[in-house]
Amino acid sequence: MTVKNERWVNDWFRSRVRDRTPVSACNTATVLHAPFSSDPEVSQQCALVLSDRERIRASRFVTEEEGRQFIQRRAFRRYCAILADGSQNDLSQADFRETDKGRPYLPGRTDIWFSFASCPAGCLAAWSSTHSVGTDIEDLTQNIEASELARSFYSEAEATEVSGLKGVERSEAFLRYWSLKEAALKSIGEGLPFGLDAFEFELDPKVNVVKAPGDASQFAAYTVSVPESVAALIVRKIGGKSSSVAFQVGSMR
């Protein structure tokens, strides 16, 4: 890795990353989106700022595209770490660790809470130094059996709303609920004890948390505007202090 390479990766992300933070959440969290690139040079340059462990992991993906996206995701995480930390460190030094629950964190900056997600449209990152946060992004073009899945995973009210829609609107509503639930699970950091049915949301007239573990008023829900995707941000605050963990869980992908 060279200084020239560090500068190349920094400049590439700086030119393509977009701030997607919902206006009403600007004082509590930051949300950034980075699209994936199919240019081989992008992955080659990004791979040079990763650790040996990450490069080995990237080489083990079944398809070249999966490996390429992994490399760009990990480079994007490092780019976000430098921004959130406000440091002048090299990207290669911004190496995340994970808690026993799977939450990514920066050694020495455990006061900053991170959440990451991705889909074929790109990567999403959220962080806060005052709240526990969770984020999720879903590909709007995926083909899903929205009504059937909603009946299996959602509350009766949510499933009824999804089933009452048609075509693209039905799929979009299903994915909006899914992204909110995934983001909410990440924000509480308890992992398997809670499932998608632990949360219930309303989408209209605005996004609202109807039910959540404990006090639903602890959670603030936001939709995040990203091209060709649906995405969500959940911010959680307890008793004037931020919660202690934000766990990154799996998704439909």
SEVEXTI-258515 format. One line per 3 residues: number of its first residue (from 1); their letters; for each residue x, y, z of N, C-alpha, C. Coordinates in Angstrom, 2 decimals. Example, Ala and Ser with C-alpha at 12.3 -4.5 7.8 and 13.67 -1.06 7.14 Angstrom:
<atoms>
1 = AS = 13.19/-5.69/7.80/12.30/-4.50/7.80/13.20/-3.30/7.80  12.85/-2.25/7.08/13.67/-1.06/7.14/12.90/0.03/7.87
</atoms>
This chain:
<atoms>
1 = MTV = 0.84/-1.20/0.00/0.00/0.00/0.00/0.87/1.25/0.00  0.48/2.27/-0.73/1.25/3.50/-0.83/0.37/4.70/-0.51  1.02/5.83/-0.28/0.28/7.07/-0.05/-0.58/7.39/-1.26
4 = KNE = -0.06/7.12/-2.46/-0.80/7.36/-3.68/-2.07/6.52/-3.71  -1.97/5.28/-3.28/-3.14/4.40/-3.24/-4.17/4.90/-2.24  -3.72/5.30/-1.05/-4.63/5.85/-0.04/-5.38/7.04/-0.60
7 = RWV = -4.67/7.91/-1.27/-5.28/9.12/-1.83/-6.29/8.74/-2.91  -5.95/7.74/-3.73/-6.85/7.31/-4.80/-8.17/6.82/-4.23  -8.12/5.97/-3.22/-9.33/5.41/-2.62/-10.14/6.51/-1.93
10 = NDW = -9.46/7.37/-1.19/-10.16/8.49/-0.54/-10.87/9.36/-1.56  -10.17/9.70/-2.63/-10.76/10.56/-3.65/-11.93/9.88/-4.35  -11.80/8.57/-4.58/-12.88/7.85/-5.25/-14.16/7.87/-4.41
13 = FRS = -14.05/7.56/-3.13/-15.23/7.60/-2.28/-15.76/9.02/-2.12  -14.87/9.97/-1.98/-15.31/11.35/-1.79/-16.14/11.84/-2.98  -15.83/11.36/-4.17/-16.53/11.82/-5.37/-17.86/11.09/-5.58
16 = RVR = -18.05/9.96/-4.90/-19.24/9.15/-5.16/-20.17/8.97/-3.97  -19.64/9.11/-2.78/-20.47/8.94/-1.58/-21.44/10.11/-1.46  -22.68/9.79/-1.10/-23.70/10.81/-0.92/-24.26/10.75/0.49
19 = DRT = -24.47/11.93/1.06/-25.07/12.03/2.39/-26.57/11.79/2.26  -27.06/10.74/2.89/-28.48/10.37/2.81/-29.16/10.53/4.18  -28.59/11.30/5.05/-29.16/11.48/6.38/-30.52/12.15/6.29
22 = PVS = -31.57/11.55/6.85/-32.87/12.23/6.88/-32.74/13.57/7.60  -33.40/14.58/7.08/-33.28/15.93/7.62/-33.57/15.97/9.12  -34.62/15.28/9.55/-35.00/15.32/10.96/-34.09/14.51/11.86
25 = ACN = -33.12/13.79/11.28/-32.18/13.00/12.08/-30.78/13.59/12.07  -30.61/14.75/11.43/-29.26/15.32/11.25/-28.54/15.61/12.55  -29.27/15.90/13.61/-28.62/16.22/14.88/-28.24/15.00/15.70
28 = TAT = -28.64/13.81/15.24/-28.36/12.61/16.03/-27.55/11.56/15.29  -27.56/11.56/13.98/-26.88/10.49/13.25/-26.43/10.99/11.88  -25.54/10.21/11.25/-25.09/10.46/9.88/-25.32/9.19/9.07
31 = VLH = -25.86/9.35/7.87/-26.10/8.21/6.99/-25.47/8.52/5.62  -24.59/7.63/5.16/-23.94/7.80/3.86/-24.20/6.59/2.98  -24.27/6.85/1.68/-24.47/5.77/0.70/-23.36/5.81/-0.34
34 = APF = -22.85/4.63/-0.69/-21.84/4.51/-1.74/-22.27/3.44/-2.73  -22.37/3.75/-4.01/-22.73/2.74/-5.01/-21.56/1.80/-5.26  -21.87/0.59/-5.67/-20.82/-0.34/-6.08/-20.34/0.03/-7.47
37 = SSD = -19.08/-0.29/-7.76/-18.52/-0.07/-9.08/-18.10/-1.40/-9.69  -18.32/-1.55/-10.99/-17.88/-2.76/-11.69/-16.49/-2.59/-12.29  -15.90/-1.43/-12.12/-14.55/-1.15/-12.64/-13.53/-1.96/-11.85
40 = PEV = -12.77/-2.85/-12.48/-11.79/-3.68/-11.77/-10.76/-2.86/-10.99  -10.42/-1.68/-11.50/-9.42/-0.86/-10.82/-9.90/-0.41/-9.45  -11.21/-0.17/-9.32/-11.75/0.26/-8.03/-11.53/-0.82/-6.98
43 = SQQ = -11.85/-2.05/-7.31/-11.65/-3.14/-6.36/-10.17/-3.38/-6.09  -9.35/-3.27/-7.11/-7.91/-3.46/-6.93/-7.33/-2.43/-5.97  -7.74/-1.19/-6.14/-7.24/-0.12/-5.26/-7.80/-0.29/-3.85
46 = CAL = -9.10/-0.59/-3.74/-9.72/-0.75/-2.43/-9.10/-1.92/-1.66  -8.76/-2.98/-2.36/-8.18/-4.16/-1.70/-6.87/-3.82/-1.01  -6.15/-2.85/-1.51/-4.85/-2.51/-0.94/-4.95/-1.82/0.42
49 = VLS = -6.12/-1.29/0.77/-6.26/-0.66/2.09/-6.84/-1.64/3.11  -7.16/-2.86/2.69/-7.71/-3.86/3.59/-6.60/-4.63/4.28  -6.99/-5.39/5.30/-6.03/-6.24/6.00/-5.82/-7.53/5.20
52 = DRE = -4.76/-8.26/5.53/-4.52/-9.55/4.88/-5.72/-10.48/5.12  -6.27/-10.43/6.31/-7.41/-11.29/6.65/-8.60/-10.99/5.74  -8.85/-9.72/5.49/-9.97/-9.34/4.64/-9.73/-9.74/3.19
55 = RIR = -8.51/-9.59/2.73/-8.21/-9.97/1.34/-8.35/-11.47/1.14  -7.94/-12.25/2.14/-8.11/-13.70/2.05/-9.59/-14.05/2.01  -10.37/-13.40/2.85/-11.81/-13.66/2.88/-12.44/-13.31/1.54
58 = ASR = -12.02/-12.20/0.94/-12.57/-11.79/-0.35/-12.30/-12.83/-1.44  -11.15/-13.46/-1.35/-10.77/-14.46/-2.36/-11.59/-15.74/-2.26  -12.30/-15.93/-1.16/-13.04/-17.18/-0.93/-14.50/-17.12/-1.38
61 = FVT = -14.95/-15.95/-1.85/-16.32/-15.87/-2.33/-16.48/-16.68/-3.61  -17.65/-17.23/-3.80/-17.91/-18.10/-4.94/-17.81/-17.35/-6.26  -18.38/-16.16/-6.30/-18.36/-15.39/-7.55/-17.45/-14.17/-7.42
64 = EEE = -16.97/-13.73/-8.58/-16.12/-12.55/-8.60/-16.87/-11.32/-8.11  -18.16/-11.22/-8.46/-18.96/-10.07/-8.05/-19.09/-10.00/-6.53  -19.31/-11.14/-5.88/-19.42/-11.16/-4.42/-18.12/-10.70/-3.77
67 = GRQ = -17.00/-11.16/-4.31/-15.71/-10.73/-3.77/-15.47/-9.26/-3.99  -15.85/-8.76/-5.17/-15.69/-7.33/-5.48/-16.51/-6.48/-4.53  -17.76/-6.88/-4.29/-18.62/-6.10/-3.41/-18.11/-6.14/-1.97
70 = FIQ = -17.60/-7.28/-1.53/-17.04/-7.37/-0.18/-15.87/-6.40/-0.02  -14.98/-6.37/-1.00/-13.82/-5.48/-0.93/-14.26/-4.02/-0.85  -15.22/-3.63/-1.68/-15.68/-2.25/-1.67/-16.43/-1.91/-0.39
73 = RRA = -17.19/-2.87/0.14/-17.88/-2.64/1.42/-16.87/-2.37/2.53  -15.85/-3.19/2.60/-14.87/-3.02/3.68/-14.05/-1.75/3.53  -13.75/-1.36/2.31/-13.04/-0.09/2.10/-13.95/1.08/2.49
76 = FRR = -15.23/0.96/2.16/-16.20/2.00/2.52/-16.31/2.12/4.04  -16.31/1.02/4.76/-16.36/1.08/6.22/-15.17/1.87/6.75  -14.01/1.65/6.19/-12.82/2.37/6.64/-12.92/3.87/6.33
79 = YCA = -13.46/4.17/5.15/-13.66/5.57/4.78/-14.59/6.25/5.78  -15.68/5.57/6.14/-16.62/6.12/7.12/-15.98/6.27/8.50  -15.14/5.32/8.86/-14.47/5.38/10.16/-13.62/6.64/10.28
82 = ILA = -12.89/6.96/9.24/-12.05/8.15/9.25/-12.91/9.41/9.37  -14.03/9.44/8.66/-14.92/10.60/8.74/-15.51/10.73/10.14  -16.00/9.62/10.68/-16.66/9.66/11.99/-15.67/10.00/13.10
85 = DGS = -14.47/9.47/12.99/-13.46/9.68/14.02/-12.83/11.07/13.92  -12.85/11.63/12.71/-12.23/12.93/12.51/-10.72/12.89/12.57  -10.15/11.71/12.37/-8.70/11.55/12.47/-8.04/11.74/11.11
88 = QND = -6.73/11.80/11.14/-5.93/11.89/9.92/-5.27/10.55/9.62  -5.77/9.48/10.23/-5.18/8.17/10.03/-5.37/7.69/8.59  -4.52/6.77/8.17/-4.69/6.14/6.88/-5.89/5.20/6.93
91 = LSQ = -6.48/4.94/5.77/-7.61/4.02/5.70/-7.22/2.63/6.22  -6.01/2.23/5.96/-5.57/0.90/6.37/-5.50/0.76/7.89  -5.47/1.88/8.61/-5.41/1.84/10.07/-6.80/1.81/10.71
94 = ADF = -7.82/2.08/9.93/-9.19/2.11/10.46/-9.80/0.71/10.40  -9.27/-0.17/11.19/-9.67/-1.58/11.14/-10.71/-1.87/12.22  -11.90/-2.24/11.81/-12.98/-2.53/12.74/-12.76/-3.87/13.44
97 = RET = -13.27/-3.96/14.64/-13.40/-5.22/15.36/-14.89/-5.48/15.54  -15.23/-6.64/16.10/-16.64/-6.97/16.32/-16.84/-7.45/17.75  -17.97/-7.04/18.35/-18.33/-7.52/19.67/-18.79/-8.97/19.54
100 = DKG = -19.05/-9.62/20.68/-19.52/-11.00/20.63/-20.92/-11.10/20.03  -21.60/-9.98/19.89/-22.90/-9.93/19.23/-22.78/-9.62/17.74  -21.57/-9.33/17.29/-21.36/-9.05/15.87/-21.34/-7.60/15.48
103 = RPY = -21.43/-6.68/16.47/-21.45/-5.26/16.13/-20.04/-4.76/15.78  -19.87/-4.08/14.63/-18.57/-3.50/14.29/-18.28/-2.27/15.15  -17.06/-2.17/15.64/-16.68/-1.00/16.42/-15.21/-0.69/16.18
106 = LPG = -14.85/0.55/16.46/-13.46/0.99/16.33/-12.78/0.94/17.69  -11.71/0.17/17.84/-10.97/0.18/19.10/-10.53/1.61/19.43  -10.75/2.02/20.67/-10.39/3.37/21.07/-11.47/4.40/20.82
109 = RTD = -12.50/4.05/20.05/-13.61/4.97/19.80/-14.94/4.23/19.96  -15.08/3.54/21.08/-16.31/2.79/21.32/-17.49/3.70/21.63  -17.25/5.01/21.70/-18.35/5.95/21.89/-19.11/6.21/20.59
112 = IWF = -18.55/5.77/19.46/-19.22/5.95/18.18/-19.89/4.63/17.79  -21.19/4.70/17.53/-21.95/3.50/17.18/-22.15/3.42/15.68  -21.74/2.31/15.10/-21.81/2.14/13.65/-22.82/1.06/13.28
115 = SFA = -23.42/1.22/12.11/-24.23/0.17/11.52/-24.02/0.23/10.02  -23.87/-0.95/9.40/-23.63/-1.02/7.96/-24.60/-2.00/7.31  -24.91/-1.75/6.05/-25.78/-2.64/5.28/-25.43/-2.48/3.81
118 = SCP = -25.83/-3.47/3.01/-25.59/-3.39/1.57/-26.62/-4.19/0.81  -26.76/-3.85/-0.45/-27.58/-4.60/-1.41/-26.91/-4.36/-2.76  -27.40/-4.97/-3.84/-26.73/-4.77/-5.13/-26.58/-3.31/-5.56
121 = AGC = -27.41/-2.42/-5.01/-27.32/-1.01/-5.39/-26.20/-0.27/-4.67  -25.63/-0.87/-3.63/-24.55/-0.21/-2.94/-24.54/-0.42/-1.44  -23.70/0.35/-0.75/-23.49/0.22/0.69/-24.12/1.40/1.42
124 = LAA = -24.58/1.13/2.63/-25.13/2.17/3.48/-24.42/2.10/4.83  -24.11/3.27/5.37/-23.46/3.35/6.67/-24.18/4.37/7.53  -24.30/4.08/8.82/-24.88/5.03/9.77/-24.03/5.03/11.02
127 = WSS = -23.88/6.19/11.63/-23.17/6.24/12.90/-23.68/7.40/13.75  -23.41/7.29/15.04/-23.80/8.33/16.00/-22.90/8.24/17.21  -22.59/9.36/17.80/-21.81/9.39/19.04/-22.71/9.61/20.26
130 = THS = -24.02/9.71/20.05/-24.94/9.97/21.15/-26.06/8.95/21.26  -26.28/8.16/20.21/-27.38/7.20/20.18/-26.92/5.85/19.64  -27.70/4.84/19.92/-27.53/3.56/19.27/-28.30/3.59/17.97
133 = VGT = -27.68/3.16/16.88/-28.32/3.27/15.57/-28.31/1.93/14.84  -29.25/1.79/13.92/-29.30/0.65/13.03/-29.75/1.11/11.67  -29.22/0.48/10.63/-29.63/0.85/9.28/-29.76/-0.40/8.42
136 = DIE = -30.55/-0.29/7.37/-30.70/-1.41/6.43/-31.07/-0.85/5.07  -30.68/-1.58/4.01/-31.00/-1.21/2.65/-31.40/-2.47/1.90  -32.46/-2.37/1.08/-32.96/-3.50/0.33/-33.12/-3.12/-1.14
139 = DLT = -32.82/-4.08/-2.01/-32.92/-3.89/-3.45/-34.38/-3.84/-3.88  -34.81/-2.75/-4.44/-36.20/-2.56/-4.82/-36.59/-3.40/-6.02  -35.61/-3.90/-6.78/-35.91/-4.64/-7.99/-36.04/-6.15/-7.76
142 = QNI = -35.81/-6.62/-6.54/-35.88/-8.06/-6.31/-37.31/-8.58/-6.40  -37.43/-9.81/-6.86/-38.73/-10.44/-7.05/-39.10/-11.22/-5.79  -40.18/-10.82/-5.11/-40.56/-11.44/-3.85/-42.05/-11.73/-3.82
145 = EAS = -42.42/-12.72/-3.04/-43.83/-13.04/-2.78/-44.25/-12.22/-1.56  -44.54/-10.95/-1.78/-44.72/-10.00/-0.69/-45.84/-10.38/0.27  -47.00/-10.75/-0.25/-48.14/-11.05/0.62/-47.87/-12.27/1.50
148 = ELA = -47.33/-13.32/0.89/-47.05/-14.55/1.64/-46.01/-14.31/2.72  -44.95/-13.63/2.37/-43.89/-13.35/3.34/-44.40/-12.43/4.46  -45.22/-11.45/4.11/-45.75/-10.54/5.12/-46.59/-11.29/6.14
151 = RSF = -47.39/-12.26/5.68/-48.20/-13.04/6.62/-47.33/-13.88/7.56  -46.14/-14.25/7.09/-45.25/-15.09/7.90/-44.44/-14.29/8.91  -44.07/-13.05/8.56/-43.12/-12.32/9.38/-43.66/-11.04/10.02
154 = YSE = -44.79/-10.53/9.55/-45.25/-9.23/10.00/-46.48/-9.34/10.90  -46.79/-8.23/11.53/-48.01/-8.18/12.34/-49.22/-8.25/11.42  -50.39/-8.49/12.00/-51.61/-8.58/11.19/-51.88/-7.28/10.45
157 = AEA = -51.66/-6.15/11.15/-51.91/-4.85/10.51/-50.94/-4.60/9.36  -49.67/-4.93/9.55/-48.67/-4.74/8.50/-48.97/-5.64/7.30  -49.28/-6.92/7.58/-49.56/-7.87/6.50/-50.80/-7.44/5.72
160 = TEV = -51.81/-6.93/6.41/-53.03/-6.48/5.75/-52.73/-5.31/4.82  -51.90/-4.38/5.28/-51.56/-3.23/4.43/-50.81/-3.69/3.18  -49.83/-4.59/3.36/-49.06/-5.07/2.21/-49.97/-5.79/1.21
163 = SGL = -50.82/-6.67/1.71/-51.71/-7.45/0.83/-52.73/-6.58/0.11  -53.06/-5.44/0.69/-54.04/-4.55/0.09/-53.50/-3.73/-1.07  -52.20/-3.80/-1.30/-51.58/-3.07/-2.40/-51.33/-4.00/-3.58
166 = KGV = -50.94/-3.44/-4.71/-50.69/-4.25/-5.90/-49.36/-3.90/-6.54  -48.79/-4.88/-7.23/-47.60/-4.66/-8.05/-46.42/-4.08/-7.29  -45.84/-3.04/-7.88/-44.64/-2.42/-7.32/-44.91/-1.83/-5.94
169 = ERS = -46.09/-1.26/-5.74/-46.42/-0.66/-4.44/-46.43/-1.72/-3.34  -46.93/-2.91/-3.64/-46.94/-3.99/-2.66/-45.52/-4.40/-2.28  -44.66/-4.60/-3.28/-43.27/-4.99/-3.00/-42.54/-3.91/-2.22
172 = EAF = -42.78/-2.65/-2.60/-42.10/-1.55/-1.92/-42.52/-1.46/-0.45  -43.81/-1.61/-0.19/-44.29/-1.57/1.20/-43.69/-2.70/2.01  -43.67/-3.90/1.43/-43.07/-5.03/2.13/-41.62/-4.74/2.49
175 = LRY = -40.85/-4.24/1.54/-39.43/-3.99/1.76/-39.21/-2.82/2.73  -40.11/-1.85/2.73/-39.97/-0.76/3.70/-40.13/-1.29/5.12  -41.14/-2.13/5.32/-41.29/-2.74/6.64/-40.06/-3.57/6.99
178 = WSL = -39.58/-4.34/6.02/-38.43/-5.21/6.29/-37.20/-4.39/6.69  -36.93/-3.33/5.93/-35.75/-2.52/6.23/-35.86/-1.86/7.61  -37.06/-1.42/7.97/-37.26/-0.82/9.30/-37.02/-1.84/10.40
181 = KEA = -37.53/-3.04/10.22/-37.37/-4.08/11.24/-35.92/-4.51/11.38  -35.24/-4.68/10.25/-33.82/-5.03/10.30/-33.02/-3.94/11.01  -33.26/-2.69/10.65/-32.55/-1.58/11.27/-32.83/-1.52/12.77
184 = ALK = -34.09/-1.78/13.14/-34.46/-1.75/14.55/-33.74/-2.84/15.34  -33.65/-4.04/14.76/-32.94/-5.12/15.43/-31.47/-4.78/15.63  -30.88/-4.15/14.64/-29.48/-3.76/14.78/-29.29/-2.73/15.90
187 = SIG = -30.30/-1.89/16.10/-30.15/-0.82/17.08/-30.25/-1.30/18.52  -30.83/-2.49/18.76/-30.96/-2.95/20.15/-29.84/-3.88/20.56  -29.19/-4.54/19.61/-28.01/-5.32/19.91/-28.20/-6.57/20.73
190 = EGL = -29.40/-7.15/20.71/-29.63/-8.35/21.50/-29.62/-9.62/20.66  -29.54/-9.49/19.35/-29.43/-10.66/18.50/-30.65/-11.54/18.48  -30.46/-12.84/18.59/-31.51/-13.83/18.37/-32.73/-13.75/19.28
193 = PFG = -32.63/-13.27/20.54/-33.84/-13.24/21.37/-34.99/-12.45/20.77  -34.70/-11.55/19.85/-35.75/-10.76/19.23/-35.80/-11.06/17.74  -37.01/-11.17/17.21/-37.19/-11.38/15.79/-37.92/-10.22/15.15
196 = LDA = -38.24/-10.35/13.86/-38.91/-9.27/13.15/-40.25/-8.90/13.76  -40.92/-9.89/14.40/-42.23/-9.60/14.99/-42.14/-8.85/16.31  -40.91/-8.59/16.79/-40.75/-7.80/18.01/-41.08/-6.33/17.77
199 = FEF = -41.08/-5.93/16.51/-41.36/-4.54/16.14/-42.56/-4.48/15.21  -43.32/-3.41/15.37/-44.42/-3.13/14.45/-44.35/-1.67/14.07  -44.57/-1.39/12.79/-44.46/-0.03/12.28/-45.72/0.38/11.52
202 = ELD = -45.91/1.67/11.41/-46.87/2.27/10.49/-46.08/3.06/9.46  -46.53/3.03/8.20/-45.86/3.78/7.15/-46.55/5.09/6.84  -47.85/5.14/7.02/-48.64/6.34/6.70/-49.41/6.83/7.92
205 = PKV = -49.57/8.14/8.08/-49.12/9.20/7.17/-47.61/9.48/7.27  -46.98/8.96/8.31/-45.53/9.03/8.41/-45.05/7.77/9.12  -43.76/7.49/9.00/-43.21/6.30/9.64/-43.29/6.44/11.15
208 = NVV = -43.84/5.42/11.78/-44.04/5.47/13.22/-43.81/4.09/13.84  -43.18/4.06/15.01/-42.97/2.80/15.73/-44.19/2.53/16.59  -44.91/1.45/16.27/-46.12/1.09/17.00/-45.80/0.21/18.19
211 = KAP = -44.92/-0.76/17.98/-44.56/-1.72/19.03/-43.07/-2.01/18.97  -42.45/-2.14/20.15/-41.03/-2.46/20.24/-40.76/-3.09/21.59  -39.67/-3.85/21.74/-39.30/-4.37/23.05/-39.10/-3.22/24.04
214 = GDA = -39.74/-3.28/25.18/-39.63/-2.18/26.13/-40.53/-1.03/25.72  -39.98/0.16/25.75/-40.73/1.38/25.46/-40.54/1.79/24.01  -41.62/1.78/23.24/-41.53/2.12/21.81/-41.06/3.55/21.60
217 = SQF = -41.28/4.43/22.59/-40.88/5.83/22.43/-39.36/6.00/22.45  -38.62/4.94/22.81/-37.17/5.00/22.79/-36.63/5.01/21.36  -37.47/4.59/20.42/-37.03/4.41/19.04/-37.58/5.50/18.14
220 = AAY = -36.72/6.05/17.29/-37.15/6.97/16.25/-36.86/6.32/14.91  -37.85/6.28/14.02/-37.72/5.59/12.74/-37.73/6.57/11.58  -36.89/6.30/10.59/-36.78/7.18/9.43/-36.63/6.34/8.16
223 = TVS = -37.23/6.77/7.08/-36.91/6.19/5.78/-35.73/6.97/5.21  -34.90/6.28/4.44/-33.70/6.88/3.85/-33.85/6.80/2.33  -33.67/7.91/1.67/-33.84/7.99/0.22/-32.57/7.54/-0.49
226 = VPE = -32.66/6.41/-1.21/-31.54/5.86/-1.97/-32.07/5.37/-3.32  -31.42/5.70/-4.43/-31.92/5.27/-5.75/-32.02/3.74/-5.85  -33.10/3.25/-6.45/-33.33/1.84/-6.75/-33.36/0.97/-5.50
229 = SVA = -33.59/1.57/-4.35/-33.57/0.83/-3.09/-34.59/1.41/-2.13  -34.87/0.64/-1.09/-35.56/1.20/0.08/-34.60/1.02/1.25  -34.56/2.01/2.11/-33.62/1.97/3.21/-34.22/2.64/4.43
232 = ALI = -33.66/2.29/5.58/-34.21/2.81/6.84/-33.10/3.10/7.83  -33.40/4.00/8.74/-32.54/4.33/9.87/-33.38/4.26/11.13  -32.86/3.59/12.15/-33.48/3.59/13.47/-32.49/4.18/14.46
235 = VRK = -32.96/5.14/15.23/-32.15/5.77/16.28/-32.80/5.44/17.62  -31.99/4.97/18.55/-32.53/4.55/19.84/-31.83/5.29/20.98  -32.64/5.80/21.89/-32.10/6.51/23.05/-32.86/6.07/24.28
238 = IGG = -32.13/5.85/25.36/-32.75/5.38/26.61/-32.38/6.31/27.75  -33.37/6.85/28.43/-33.14/7.64/29.64/-32.11/8.72/29.52  -32.04/9.34/28.33/-31.08/10.42/28.14/-29.69/9.94/27.80
241 = KSS = -29.49/8.61/27.76/-28.19/8.06/27.40/-28.38/7.07/26.27  -27.34/6.96/25.45/-27.44/6.04/24.33/-27.34/4.61/24.83  -27.98/3.68/24.08/-27.87/2.28/24.44/-26.47/1.78/24.15
244 = SVA = -26.16/0.59/24.65/-24.77/0.17/24.68/-24.27/-0.56/23.46  -25.16/-1.12/22.65/-24.68/-1.86/21.50/-25.61/-1.69/20.31  -25.10/-1.96/19.13/-25.92/-1.99/17.92/-25.49/-3.20/17.12
247 = FQV = -26.33/-4.23/17.05/-25.94/-5.52/16.49/-26.35/-5.64/15.05  -25.40/-6.02/14.18/-25.71/-6.16/12.77/-26.20/-7.57/12.50  -27.45/-7.70/12.09/-28.04/-9.01/11.87/-28.08/-9.32/10.39
250 = GSM = -28.55/-10.52/10.07/-28.66/-10.93/8.68/-29.89/-10.36/8.03  -30.09/-10.68/6.77/-31.25/-10.19/6.05/-31.75/-11.25/5.09  -32.67/-10.84/4.22/-33.22/-11.79/3.24/-32.16/-12.25/2.26
253 = R = -31.14/-11.46/2.05/-30.18/-11.79/1.00/-29.32/-12.96/1.41
</atoms>
